[in-house]
């Protein structure tokens, strides 16, 4: 029997569900992986999809993790100034084999001081905020810089988990998991990135997200004042 890998996801209110379940669905198929879903308490947490997720462990009871991963979502802003959450990430990140994020989860890693001097991906709408935390933004779908592995927006979490699988147990196992999941995307519209979507559509989406962007900016400013 091979080694057991302890992989933990940070859970918080109003995370983006696919940021969590996309990688988890990949990693639960990997031999030797044990998944943990860590939060401040074991109370169910709402997601942005309208239903709840249930943590499996609280911060105090979480074992030492080989991989710690932060998903993104509308609830990210509240985590940027949450001392207990940031302390948990610093504690786990200090000895983890890999420190990871999906989507805007990178901003939480940044607030914890875990991306200072590292190249990082993030959802394209929020990538420009990474330098405020000392990170170097990258447009890559999955970005590896030493032991930091960060993914772009939402669906990139699946790609991240396959890349992580290859790192942990080898590329052939990762390929077998991809085949098992029939992960062979052919989206009906070729507009899944700002470059492909075009400036007009990008501008409309920015306008639609303006309130959320401004709220997150205010929360980032609070981090930087401390």
PyMOL commands that set and color helices and strands:
alter all, ss='L'
color gray80, all
select helices_A, chain A and resi 17-27+76-79+83-93+105-111+127-133+156-169+171-180+194-197+199-208+210-225
alter helices_A, ss='H'
color red, helices_A
select strands_A, chain A and resi 5-10+33-39+45-46+52-53+57-58+67-70+98-102+119-120+136-137+142-145+148-151
alter strands_A, ss='S'
color yellow, strands_A
deselect
rebuild
show_as cartoon
